[in-house]
Amino acid sequence: MATMHPRPLPASVRDDSRRSAESRTYEALDTLDDDFHVFNG
């Protein structure tokens, strides 16, 4: 899995229905291989 920053995605993002696309994108990017680093912020 990719190295995600921050890990885990903050609850304030996960629990906000207005940010559901961001949560789904984060989860999808987390499936990339170990060579990837994903930054959210």
C-alpha positions in Angstrom: 0.0 0.0 0.0 1.0 3.6 -0.6 2.5 5.6 2.3 -0.3 8.0 3.2 0.1 11.4 5.0 -1.7 11.8 7.3 -2.5 8.3 8.3 -5.3 7.7 9.2 -7.5 10.3 7.5 -8.8 12.5 10.2 -12.2 11.8 11.6 -13.3 15.3 10.8 -12.8 14.6 7.1 -14.2 11.0 7.2 -17.3 12.0 9.1 -18.2 15.0 7.0 -20.7 14.0 4.2 -19.6 17.1 2.2 -16.1 15.6 1.9 -17.2 12.1 0.9 -15.4 12.4 -2.5 -12.2 13.3 -0.7 -12.5 10.2 1.6 -13.2 7.9 -1.4 -10.2 9.4 -3.3 -8.0 8.9 -0.2 -9.1 5.3 0.1 -8.5 4.6 -3.7 -5.0 6.2 -3.6 -4.2 4.0 -0.5 -4.3 1.0 -2.8 -1.3 2.2 -4.8 1.9 0.2 -4.4 4.6 0.9 -1.8 6.5 3.2 -4.2 3.9 6.0 -3.8 3.6 8.7 -1.1 0.2 10.4 -1.0 -0.2 13.7 0.8 -3.5 15.2 1.9 -3.8 18.6 3.3 
